[in-house]
């Protein structure tokens, strides 16, 4: 916390909240980089925005601090499904493309109208 005579800097801006927000966002970025389900070679980015605006009171300003990041997106997952009529009507079943397996036990021919 800053004293009355201390000059504002990034370390004490918003009573230390700016650094705290940055540290929290850095943790999100590091977790994203460690996640095996995201695209690994994507560059991540952290943006710290400080806005300063004069108030109606002479010699006073208002500041806002915002921290945001750009994370890597999730990897695309591929799946193959077979559709057919089952006991509950139309159903979809995921198939393992590496093995031959029966997809539906009761195969029903679907007639077009």
C-alpha positions as CSV (number, residue, x, y, z in Angstrom):
1,X,0.0,0.0,0.0
2,X,1.4,3.4,-0.9
3,X,1.8,6.3,1.5
4,X,0.5,9.8,0.9
5,X,3.8,11.0,-0.3
6,X,4.7,8.1,-2.5
7,X,4.7,8.5,-6.3
8,X,2.4,6.1,-8.2
9,X,4.2,3.3,-10.1
10,X,3.1,0.0,-11.5
11,X,3.9,-1.8,-8.3
12,X,1.6,0.3,-6.2
13,X,-1.1,1.3,-8.7
14,X,-4.5,0.5,-7.4
15,X,-2.9,-0.4,-4.1
16,X,-0.9,-3.2,-5.8
17,X,-3.9,-4.5,-7.7
18,X,-2.4,-4.0,-11.1
19,X,0.5,-6.4,-10.3
20,X,-1.9,-8.8,-8.7
21,X,-4.1,-8.9,-11.8
22,X,-1.1,-9.4,-14.0
23,X,0.2,-12.3,-11.8
24,X,-3.2,-14.0,-12.0
25,X,-3.4,-13.6,-15.8
26,X,0.2,-15.0,-16.1
27,X,-1.0,-18.1,-14.2
28,X,-3.8,-18.6,-16.7
29,X,-1.3,-18.3,-19.5
30,X,1.1,-20.8,-17.9
31,X,-1.8,-23.3,-17.3
32,X,-2.8,-22.9,-20.9
33,X,0.7,-23.6,-22.1
34,X,0.8,-26.7,-19.9
35,X,-2.5,-28.0,-21.2
36,X,-2.0,-31.0,-23.6
37,X,-5.4,-30.3,-25.3
38,X,-4.3,-26.9,-26.8
39,X,-2.3,-26.0,-29.9
40,X,1.2,-26.0,-28.5
41,X,3.0,-23.6,-30.9
42,X,0.5,-20.7,-30.5
43,X,2.0,-17.5,-29.1
44,X,0.2,-16.2,-26.0
45,X,-0.1,-12.6,-25.0
46,X,-0.9,-10.6,-21.9
47,X,-2.1,-7.0,-22.2
48,X,-2.1,-4.6,-19.3
49,X,-4.3,-1.5,-20.0
50,X,-4.2,1.5,-17.7
51,X,-6.6,4.3,-18.5
52,X,-6.2,7.7,-16.9
53,X,-9.0,10.3,-17.2
54,X,-9.3,13.8,-15.6
55,X,-12.2,14.3,-13.2
56,X,-14.2,17.4,-12.7
57,X,-12.1,18.2,-9.7
58,X,-9.0,20.2,-10.7
59,X,-5.8,18.3,-10.3
60,X,-7.5,14.9,-9.9
61,X,-7.6,11.9,-12.3
62,X,-9.4,8.6,-12.3
63,X,-7.6,5.4,-13.3
64,X,-8.8,2.0,-14.4
65,X,-6.6,-1.1,-14.8
66,X,-7.5,-4.0,-17.0
67,X,-5.5,-7.2,-17.7
68,X,-6.5,-9.6,-20.4
69,X,-4.8,-12.4,-22.3
70,X,-4.9,-14.2,-25.6
71,X,-4.6,-18.0,-25.0
72,X,-4.1,-20.9,-27.4
73,X,-7.2,-22.5,-28.7
74,X,-8.1,-26.1,-28.0
75,X,-7.0,-28.8,-30.4
76,X,-9.7,-30.0,-32.8
77,X,-10.9,-33.5,-31.9
78,X,-12.0,-35.8,-34.7
79,X,-14.6,-38.5,-34.3
80,X,-16.5,-40.9,-36.6
81,X,-20.0,-41.9,-36.0
82,X,-22.5,-44.2,-37.6
83,X,-26.2,-43.4,-37.5
84,X,-29.0,-45.9,-37.6
85,X,-32.3,-46.8,-36.0
86,X,-32.1,-48.2,-32.6
87,X,-34.5,-49.1,-29.8
88,X,-35.1,-45.4,-29.0
89,X,-35.4,-44.2,-32.6
90,X,-32.5,-42.7,-34.5
91,X,-29.2,-43.0,-32.7
92,X,-25.5,-42.2,-33.3
93,X,-22.7,-44.4,-32.2
94,X,-19.1,-43.4,-32.1
95,X,-16.9,-45.9,-34.0
96,X,-13.3,-46.8,-33.3
97,X,-11.7,-46.6,-36.7
98,X,-8.9,-49.0,-35.6
99,X,-11.2,-52.0,-35.0
100,X,-14.0,-53.8,-36.8
101,X,-17.0,-53.7,-34.5
102,X,-20.7,-54.2,-34.9
103,X,-22.3,-50.8,-34.7
104,X,-26.0,-51.6,-34.2
105,X,-27.4,-55.0,-33.1
106,X,-30.7,-54.6,-34.8
107,X,-30.3,-53.2,-38.2
108,X,-33.5,-51.8,-39.6
109,X,-33.8,-50.6,-43.2
110,X,-35.0,-47.0,-43.4
111,X,-37.5,-46.5,-46.2
112,X,-37.5,-43.2,-48.0
113,X,-40.9,-41.5,-48.4
